[in-house]
Amino acid sequence: MIRVLLVNDITLVSNLIAALLEGIDDIAAVGSVTTVEEALDRIRDGDVVLVSAHLPDEGALRLTRAVDQSAPGIKVLVLGLTE
């Protein structure tokens, strides 16, 4: 089972992604947080961190660097959405 931690400051987007992941075998959303700080507190909950590229204050970049330093086995996927 691949455990995915969702990091997005828009709860609706996280909820939609979690619902999509529910339908995929061997993948589970293990949590959803809205800030980099919350993500760092829960970083070891997931095998993969799916983070919004649009977090405030370069949050995706800060989180990616922090994961690389503190939990290098965890993968980070940055999701960017445009209109």
C-alpha positions in Angstrom: 0.0 0.0 0.0 1.3 3.4 -1.0 0.5 6.0 1.6 -0.1 9.5 0.3 0.0 12.7 2.5 -1.9 15.6 0.8 -0.6 19.1 1.3 -2.9 21.8 -0.1 -4.1 25.1 1.3 -7.5 24.6 -0.5 -9.4 21.9 1.4 -11.7 21.2 -1.5 -8.9 20.2 -3.8 -7.4 17.9 -1.2 -10.9 16.3 -0.7 -11.2 15.7 -4.4 -7.8 14.2 -4.7 -8.5 11.9 -1.7 -11.7 10.8 -3.3 -9.9 10.0 -6.5 -7.3 8.0 -4.7 -9.9 6.0 -2.9 -10.7 4.3 -6.2 -7.2 3.1 -6.9 -6.0 -0.2 -5.5 -2.9 -0.1 -3.3 -3.0 3.7 -2.8 -4.4 5.4 0.2 -4.6 9.1 1.3 -3.4 9.0 4.9 -4.1 12.6 5.7 -4.6 16.1 4.5 -2.9 19.2 5.8 -2.9 22.8 4.8 0.5 24.1 5.8 4.2 23.2 5.5 4.4 23.1 9.3 1.6 20.6 9.6 3.1 18.5 6.8 6.4 18.4 8.6 4.7 17.1 11.8 3.1 14.3 9.8 5.8 13.7 7.2 6.4 10.0 8.2 2.7 9.2 7.8 3.2 8.8 4.1 5.4 7.2 1.5 4.6 10.0 -0.9 3.8 13.7 -0.2 1.5 15.3 -2.8 2.0 19.0 -2.4 0.4 22.0 -4.2 2.9 24.2 -6.1 0.8 27.2 -5.1 1.3 27.1 -1.3 2.1 30.5 0.1 5.7 31.6 0.8 7.3 29.1 -1.5 5.9 26.3 0.6 6.3 23.5 -1.9 10.0 24.3 -2.3 10.5 24.6 1.5 8.7 21.3 2.1 10.6 19.5 -0.7 13.9 20.6 0.8 12.9 19.7 4.3 11.7 16.2 3.2 15.0 15.7 1.3 17.0 16.5 4.5 14.9 14.8 7.1 13.2 11.9 5.3 15.1 11.2 2.1 13.1 7.9 1.4 9.9 9.8 1.1 8.9 11.0 -2.4 7.5 14.4 -3.1 5.2 15.1 -6.0 4.4 18.8 -6.7 1.0 19.4 -8.3 0.5 22.6 -10.3 -2.9 23.6 -11.5 -3.6 26.5 -13.9 -6.8 27.9 -15.3 
